[in-house]
């Protein structure tokens, strides 16, 4: 049965919801999550484990874990991944995403192939862990190259990466993280050029440095994961408290369904993350089905 066949049999309301569009004024399905990156210092010093971060999800009511992999073994063995997967499942926490480092501004050749090999390794790991999404970076414009050239290479690299990830059932979310993805127009262009339902935007609402609300709005139709920070750029160009409620309302209007993950960048995660996480979870539940 093809997707068209399924759509022809489904009720109209169900089709709308499946497509990710706002469904008749009903509430969207939003879920809260913690980015493991929030506990980067504790994970790096090994005073916390990934299981401890799962426990923080339980304690604060978070539904999911956006599992930054920087502190995992470089080639994580199956028993490591399966043990974490088992533990999270038994705690009722979804490890729905992992986050990796990449640089997609690579021309054809050895460096691009190395990047693609790294993505393939983590796609396989994500599948074993039970995650369906991977956050990737676009990288910076290489010296001696134009931004247009770099964007073309990023699109090609992302498409090649997605050709592999799609066969494993894994979505790649390209984050707005400076460099080639500094502006919404460019990241949307790169993702659209990849031309795959398995490529989207990992929208970080704290990373745009100017005209942030217009740029966030541009990205929402392509968002496959959303991260929120404690602060963001304000109208005067300075950083101040992030307006999470405005973000949630924009996501609802744009038809986003999925996770909102807290990425804490301060230096007091153990003391501060629980309170922020409870606030985010309460907000998500207020506006979600």
GUFITI-137409 format. One line per 5 residues: their letters; for each residue x, y, z of N, C-alpha, C. Coordinates in steps of 0.02 Angstrom, whole numbers, plus 50000, padded with zeros to 5 digits. Example, Ala and Ser with C-alpha at 12.3 -4.5 7.8 and 13.67 -1.06 7.14 Angstrom:
<nodes>
as) 50660/49716/50390/50615/49775/50390/50660/49835/50390  50642/49888/50354/50684/49947/50357/50645/50002/50394
</nodes>
This chain:
<nodes>
xxxxx) 50042/49940/50000/50000/50000/50000/50044/50062/50000  50030/50109/49955/50070/50170/49951/50044/50222/50001  50084/50274/50011/50063/50329/50055/49999/50360/50029  49992/50366/49963/49931/50394/49934/49870/50351/49951  49880/50285/49948/49825/50240/49966/49804/50250/50038
xxxxx) 49854/50255/50083/49839/50265/50153/49802/50330/50164  49826/50384/50131/49793/50448/50138/49721/50447/50114  49708/50408/50061/49640/50405/50034/49592/50370/50081  49619/50327/50126/49576/50290/50173/49568/50326/50239  49614/50373/50255/49614/50405/50320/49563/50461/50323
xxxxx) 49532/50473/50381/49487/50531/50389/49524/50596/50377  49487/50645/50354/49519/50709/50337/49557/50739/50395  49529/50736/50456/49563/50764/50514/49628/50728/50529  49627/50663/50519/49688/50624/50532/49742/50642/50483  49722/50654/50419/49771/50673/50368/49804/50739/50387
xxxxx) 49763/50787/50409/49790/50852/50428/49840/50845/50484  49823/50806/50535/49868/50797/50592/49932/50763/50572  49927/50712/50529/49986/50675/50506/50033/50721/50468  50005/50765/50427/50046/50809/50387/50082/50861/50428  50065/50867/50492/50099/50914/50535/50069/50984/50534
xxxxx) 50011/50992/50502/49979/51057/50500/49932/51064/50559  49915/51126/50579/49868/51136/50633/49802/51100/50617  49775/51064/50665/49717/51021/50651/49654/51049/50683  49619/51091/50645/49554/51115/50665/49553/51152/50731  49607/51186/50748/49610/51224/50810/49626/51182/50871
xxxxx) 49633/51116/50863/49650/51073/50920/49722/51083/50942  49736/51060/51002/49804/51068/51028/49853/51022/50993  49914/51044/50981/49965/51001/50951/49993/50953/51003  50032/50906/50979/50065/50859/51024/50136/50884/51035  50148/50915/51093/50214/50940/51111/50239/50902/51172
xxxxx) 50305/50892/51174/50336/50855/51228/50399/50891/51251  50416/50887/51315/50476/50920/51341/50533/50871/51345  50594/50898/51342/50654/50856/51344/50712/50895/51374  50762/50859/51396/50825/50888/51419/50880/50870/51368  50919/50920/51350/50980/50906/51311/51035/50883/51360
xxxxx) 51065/50827/51344/51120/50803/51386/51176/50855/51390  51182/50896/51338/51233/50949/51338/51228/50994/51399  51168/51001/51427/51158/51043/51486/51203/51022/51543  51219/50957/51546/51261/50929/51599/51331/50912/51572  51355/50953/51526/51418/50938/51491/51477/50933/51541
xxxxx) 51481/50979/51589/51537/50978/51635/51535/50915/51679  51477/50897/51702/51470/50838/51745/51484/50774/51706  51462/50771/51644/51475/50712/51602/51549/50707/51585  51579/50764/51569/51650/50764/51551/51694/50742/51609  51676/50764/51670/51714/50746/51729/51695/50679/51759
xxxxx) 51644/50648/51728/51619/50582/51749/51591/50582/51820  51566/50640/51841/51530/50642/51905/51455/50629/51894  51435/50629/51830/51369/50607/51811/51375/50560/51752  51327/50514/51745/51323/50469/51688/51261/50487/51646  51257/50457/51588/51196/50468/51548/51134/50441/51584
xxxxx) 51142/50389/51623/51086/50364/51663/51064/50417/51714  51112/50455/51741/51094/50509/51788/51053/50563/51753  51069/50577/51690/51030/50627/51653/50959/50601/51641  50953/50536/51627/50887/50506/51621/50848/50515/51687  50882/50505/51742/50850/50514/51807/50826/50586/51816
xxxxx) 50864/50635/51790/50842/50704/51794/50779/50716/51753  50773/50681/51696/50712/50685/51657/50652/50662/51699  50661/50606/51734/50607/50580/51776/50590/50630/51831  50642/50656/51864/50632/50701/51921/50595/50764/51902  50608/50789/51841/50580/50854/51820/50518/50846/51776
xxxxx) 50499/50784/51762/50440/50773/51721/50452/50776/51646  50514/50780/51625/50529/50782/51553/50512/50716/51519  50486/50720/51459/50466/50660/51422/50524/50628/51386  50574/50668/51367/50626/50641/51324/50696/50667/51340  50745/50634/51309/50815/50653/51315/50844/50664/51246
xxxxx) 50871/50724/51235/50908/50740/51174/50981/50727/51192  51006/50670/51170/51066/50640/51200/51130/50658/51163  51159/50716/51180/51224/50735/51152/51275/50680/51166  51311/50658/51114/51352/50598/51121/51425/50612/51136  51443/50675/51148/51513/50693/51153/51551/50655/51207
xxxxx) 51517/50631/51258/51550/50598/51314/51539/50522/51314  51514/50498/51259/51510/50425/51249/51576/50400/51221  51589/50335/51224/51649/50308/51190/51647/50327/51116  51704/50340/51085/51705/50361/51014/51670/50311/50968  51676/50248/50983/51640/50196/50947/51601/50155/50998
xxxxx) 51543/50181/51019/51507/50151/51076/51488/50078/51062  51508/50033/51105/51490/49962/51095/51416/49951/51107  51391/49897/51079/51320/49882/51084/51297/49877/51156  51337/49847/51199/51314/49838/51268/51305/49905/51303  51346/49955/51286/51338/50022/51313/51272/50053/51290
xxxxx) 51259/50049/51225/51198/50079/51197/51135/50043/51220  51138/49977/51220/51079/49938/51240/51063/49946/51314  51115/49952/51355/51104/49961/51426/51069/50028/51440  51093/50082/51407/51062/50147/51415/50990/50147/51388  50981/50115/51331/50914/50109/51302/50866/50074/51349
xxxxx) 50888/50019/51378/50847/49980/51424/50829/50021/51486  50880/50056/51513/50869/50095/51573/50818/50151/51561  50827/50188/51504/50781/50243/51489/50710/50217/51479  50703/50161/51445/50636/50133/51433/50602/50117/51499  50639/50087/51544/50610/50067/51609/50593/50127/51653
xxxxx) 50623/50185/51636/50606/50247/51673/50551/50287/51637  50529/50263/51579/50477/50298/51543/50501/50359/51506  50566/50361/51490/50596/50418/51456/50615/50398/51385  50598/50439/51336/50614/50425/51266/50681/50457/51248  50730/50417/51229/50791/50444/51198/50776/50451/51124
xxxxx) 50746/50507/51107/50720/50516/51040/50771/50545/50991  50826/50573/51019/50874/50609/50977/50944/50602/51005  50993/50603/50961/51063/50612/50982/51090/50673/50945  51144/50701/50972/51174/50760/50941/51248/50746/50930  51271/50758/50869/51341/50744/50850/51373/50806/50819
xxxxx) 51439/50805/50815/51476/50859/50781/51487/50840/50708  51473/50887/50663/51487/50876/50592/51508/50942/50560  51539/50937/50503/51555/50995/50461/51536/50976/50390  51480/51002/50366/51455/50981/50301/51478/51025/50244  51516/51078/50259/51542/51121/50206/51605/51090/50175
xxxxx) 51598/51031/50149/51655/50994/50122/51647/50982/50047  51696/51002/50007/51692/50986/49936/51700/50911/49926  51682/50886/49867/51691/50814/49855/51764/50794/49867  51774/50737/49899/51842/50715/49912/51849/50682/49979  51910/50677/50003/51926/50638/50063/51893/50666/50126
xxxxx) 51893/50733/50133/51864/50762/50194/51789/50750/50197  51755/50755/50140/51684/50741/50140/51671/50668/50157  51709/50624/50128/51699/50553/50142/51709/50536/50216  51758/50572/50247/51769/50561/50319/51709/50584/50359  51680/50642/50340/51620/50666/50374/51562/50617/50367
xxxxx) 51553/50592/50307/51498/50546/50294/51508/50480/50332  51569/50458/50338/51582/50397/50376/51563/50407/50449  51579/50466/50476/51561/50481/50545/51486/50484/50555  51450/50513/50508/51377/50515/50512/51349/50444/50510  51374/50404/50465/51349/50335/50459/51359/50296/50525
xxxxx) 51417/50307/50556/51431/50273/50620/51379/50291/50672  51363/50356/50676/51316/50378/50728/51243/50364/50709  51229/50359/50645/51162/50336/50624/51151/50265/50649  51201/50223/50641/51195/50154/50665/51187/50152/50741  51224/50196/50776/51219/50198/50849/51150/50224/50870
xxxxx) 51125/50275/50835/51059/50302/50852/51005/50248/50843  51011/50210/50791/50962/50157/50779/50963/50106/50837  51022/50088/50860/51028/50040/50915/51001/50070/50981  51009/50136/50988/50987/50170/51048/50911/50182/51048  50882/50178/50989/50810/50190/50983/50792/50261/50965
xxxxx) 50842/50303/50950/50829/50373/50931/50809/50376/50857  50766/50424/50841/50744/50432/50771/50772/50495/50740  50807/50536/50779/50832/50601/50754/50904/50611/50775  50942/50643/50730/51011/50662/50746/51021/50735/50729  51046/50774/50778/51064/50843/50766/51133/50846/50734
xxxxx) 51139/50882/50677/51202/50890/50642/51216/50964/50632  51280/50981/50622/51302/51050/50609/51321/51058/50536  51312/51121/50512/51331/51136/50443/51405/51152/50435  51434/51184/50485/51505/51203/50481/51515/51273/50454  51578/51293/50449/51596/51360/50427/51616/51360/50354
xxxxx) 51612/51418/50323/51634/51425/50253/51710/51416/50251  51735/51367/50212/51807/51357/50208/51844/51417/50180  51904/51428/50205/51944/51484/50181/51956/51477/50106  51947/51533/50071/51957/51533/49998/51894/51514/49959  51840/51499/49993/51777/51480/49961/51724/51533/49972
xxxxx) 51674/51535/49929/51619/51581/49939/51564/51547/49980  51520/51587/50007/51465/51560/50046/51419/51518/50002  51410/51539/49940/51368/51500/49894/51399/51432/49880  51464/51429/49871/51498/51365/49861/51489/51320/49922  51499/51350/49981/51494/51310/50042/51423/51284/50052
xxxxx) 51373/51325/50035/51303/51304/50042/51289/51246/49995  51316/51249/49935/51307/51194/49887/51338/51130/49914  51399/51135/49942/51432/51075/49969/51393/51048/50029  51367/51094/50071/51329/51072/50129/51266/51034/50108  51233/51060/50056/51172/51026/50031/51189/50957/50004
xxxxx) 51244/50953/49966/51265/50888/49938/51283/50839/49993  51321/50863/50042/51342/50819/50097/51282/50796/50138  51236/50843/50152/51176/50825/50190/51134/50774/50151  51128/50784/50086/51088/50737/50046/51120/50667/50047  51186/50664/50041/51220/50599/50042/51211/50566/50111
xxxxx) 51215/50606/50163/51206/50579/50231/51135/50553/50240  51086/50590/50214/51016/50570/50220/51001/50509/50178  51035/50502/50123/51026/50441/50082/51040/50379/50124  51087/50384/50170/51102/50328/50215/51054/50326/50274  51044/50383/50307/51003/50384/50368/50931/50363/50354
xxxxx) 50905/50381/50296/50836/50364/50279/50826/50289/50275  50877/50253/50255/50872/50180/50251/50871/50148/50320  50892/50187/50371/50891/50163/50440/50834/50193/50480  50793/50235/50447/50736/50266/50481/50756/50322/50527  50810/50359/50510/50836/50412/50553/50832/50479/50517
xxxxx) 50803/50529/50551/50798/50597/50524/50861/50636/50544  50887/50677/50498/50943/50721/50513/50917/50793/50518  50930/50824/50575/50909/50893/50586/50969/50940/50586  50973/50984/50536/51028/51031/50529/51015/51091/50574  51060/51104/50621/51049/51158/50670/51071/51226/50643
xxxxx) 51033/51278/50661/51055/51347/50650/51107/51363/50703  51170/51358/50683/51225/51359/50732/51284/51400/50705  51269/51458/50677/51323/51500/50651/51351/51471/50587  51407/51499/50564/51438/51475/50503/51390/51478/50444  51387/51425/50406/51344/51423/50347/51270/51425/50366
xxxxx) 51254/51408/50429/51183/51407/50451/51167/51467/50495  51203/51522/50487/51194/51580/50530/51127/51614/50517  51102/51611/50455/51041/51644/50435/50988/51593/50415  50925/51608/50432/50870/51562/50417/50864/51549/50342  50872/51601/50302/50864/51593/50230/50911/51539/50204
xxxxx) 50972/51539/50229/51023/51493/50204/51010/51422/50228  50992/51413/50292/50981/51346/50316/50919/51315/50283  50867/51355/50271/50809/51330/50235/50828/51309/50165  50869/51349/50132/50893/51332/50064/50929/51265/50064  50974/51255/50112/51014/51193/50114/50969/51133/50125
xxxxx) 50923/51139/50173/50879/51082/50189/50832/51067/50130  50805/51119/50099/50760/51107/50042/50798/51075/49984  50861/51094/49974/50901/51065/49920/50916/50991/49932  50919/50971/49995/50929/50900/50010/50869/50858/49987  50811/50890/49984/50752/50861/49951/50734/50792/49978
xxxxx) 50725/50788/50044/50708/50724/50075/50665/50736/50137  50614/50695/50148/50575/50700/50210/50616/50680/50271  50677/50655/50260/50720/50634/50315/50771/50687/50332  50764/50747/50302/50807/50804/50318/50764/50861/50342  50785/50895/50395/50748/50952/50421/50793/50997/50460
xxxxx) 50762/51042/50499/50800/51090/50539/50794/51073/50612  50851/51070/50646/50853/51067/50719/50853/51140/50742  50794/51166/50759/50786/51238/50772/50806/51255/50843  50861/51291/50849/50883/51316/50914/50861/51389/50919  50812/51402/50963/50782/51468/50966/50828/51520/50999
xxxxx) 50884/51498/51026/50930/51545/51058/50991/51561/51016  50995/51534/50955/51057/51542/50917/51057/51598/50865  50999/51622/50845/50999/51678/50798/51021/51742/50834  51058/51783/50798/51089/51841/50830/51056/51908/50812  51007/51906/50767/50970/51967/50749/50904/51946/50717
xxxxx) 50856/51991/50719/50791/51980/50686/50766/51909/50702  50769/51891/50765/50761/51820/50783/50691/51793/50771  50639/51833/50782/50572/51805/50776/50554/51790/50704  50576/51833/50658/50564/51818/50587/50602/51756/50566  50664/51748/50590/50705/51691/50570/50677/51626/50601
xxxxx) 50656/51629/50663/50625/51570/50694/50563/51549/50654  50522/51599/50636/50461/51585/50599/50476/51551/50532  50529/51572/50499/50548/51542/50435/50567/51469/50442  50597/51452/50499/50622/51384/50508/50568/51335/50531  50516/51359/50563/50466/51315/50593/50437/51264/50545
xxxxx) 50419/51282/50483/50391/51232/50438/50438/51173/50423  50502/51183/50435/50552/51132/50420/50580/51100/50484  50555/51120/50542/50583/51098/50606/50566/51025/50620  50616/50986/50639/50607/50916/50659/50626/50906/50732  50654/50956/50762/50669/50957/50834/50679/51030/50853
xxxxx) 50661/51048/50915/50668/51117/50937/50705/51117/51004  50755/51162/51009/50792/51171/51071/50781/51243/51095  50772/51251/51160/50764/51317/51189/50820/51330/51239  50840/51392/51244/50892/51413/51291/50863/51459/51344  50902/51472/51396/50880/51515/51450/50874/51587/51426
xxxxx) 50920/51608/51381/50917/51676/51355/50922/51676/51279  50906/51733/51250/50910/51742/51178/50919/51816/51163  50935/51832/51101/50945/51902/51081/50878/51938/51085  50879/51998/51113/50819/52039/51119/50816/52090/51062  50762/52129/51061/50753/52179/51008/50810/52229/51005
xxxxx) 50841/52243/51063/50896/52292/51064/50963/52262/51047  50963/52197/51029/51025/52164/51009/51063/52132/51066  51042/52145/51128/51075/52115/51186/51039/52050/51205  51074/52008/51242/51044/51945/51264/51005/51955/51328  50947/51923/51332/50905/51927/51391/50864/51864/51397
xxxxx) 50817/51861/51444/50778/51800/51455/50741/51778/51392  50743/51713/51379/50707/51686/51322/50632/51686/51334  50594/51704/51282/50521/51706/51287/50494/51639/51264  50493/51590/51309/50472/51522/51290/50399/51519/51270  50358/51559/51303/50286/51556/51286/50274/51581/51215
xxxxx) 50309/51633/51196/50303/51657/51127/50327/51605/51078  50382/51571/51095/50407/51517/51052/50354/51462/51044  50325/51441/51099/50275/51387/51097/50215/51408/51054  50192/51469/51062/50135/51492/51023/50151/51495/50948  50213/51514/50932/50234/51514/50862/50237/51443/50833
xxxxx) 50262/51397/50874/50266/51328/50852/50196/51300/50839  50150/51315/50884/50081/51292/50875/50051/51321/50811  50060/51385/50801/50033/51418/50741/50064/51388/50678  50128/51370/50682/50163/51341/50624/50151/51267/50613  50113/51235/50659/50096/51165/50650/50149/51116/50674
xxxxx) 50194/51140/50717/50246/51094/50742/50218/51045/50793  50236/50982/50785/50222/50930/50834/50288/50897/50852  50303/50891/50916/50366/50858/50934/50394/50885/50999  50460/50876/51006/50494/50891/51069/50521/50963/51071  50520/50991/51131/50556/51052/51147/50607/51033/51200
xxxxx) 50670/51040/51184/50724/51018/51228/50760/51077/51258  50769/51076/51324/50807/51128/51358/50881/51116/51349  50916/51166/51321/50989/51164/51316/51017/51219/51360  51038/51200/51419/51063/51247/51469/51137/51259/51457  51157/51324/51452/51227/51340/51438/51262/51375/51496
xxxxx) 51228/51380/51553/51259/51410/51611/51307/51363/51646  51331/51383/51704/51382/51345/51740/51357/51313/51804  51290/51315/51815/51262/51287/51876/51206/51238/51860  51221/51190/51817/51169/51145/51792/51135/51107/51849  51174/51080/51894/51145/51039/51947/51095/51079/51988
xxxxx) 51110/51142/52001/51066/51184/52041/51009/51213/52000  51020/51231/51937/50972/51272/51901/50929/51233/51851  50956/51181/51820/50918/51146/51768/50851/51119/51793  50847/51088/51853/50782/51060/51874/50726/51111/51874  50738/51171/51899/50686/51222/51902/50666/51245/51832
xxxxx) 50716/51257/51789/50701/51277/51720/50663/51221/51684  50682/51159/51697/50651/51103/51663/50578/51095/51684  50565/51104/51748/50496/51100/51771/50454/51155/51739  50483/51214/51732/50448/51270/51700/50431/51252/51627  50480/51224/51591/50469/51206/51521/50416/51151/51515
xxxxx) 50421/51101/51558/50373/51046/51556/50302/51071/51569  50295/51115/51618/50229/51143/51634/50201/51183/51575  50244/51222/51542/50222/51262/51485/50201/51217/51427  50240/51166/51413/50224/51120/51359/50157/51085/51372  50147/51064/51433/50084/51029/51449/50024/51076/51448
xxxx) 50036/51139/51464/49982/51188/51462/49955/51196/51391  50000/51194/51342/49979/51207/51273/49971/51145/51231  49988/51087/51258/49989/51026/51218/49929/50981/51232  49915/50939/51183/49863/50888/51191/49884/50838/51244
</nodes>
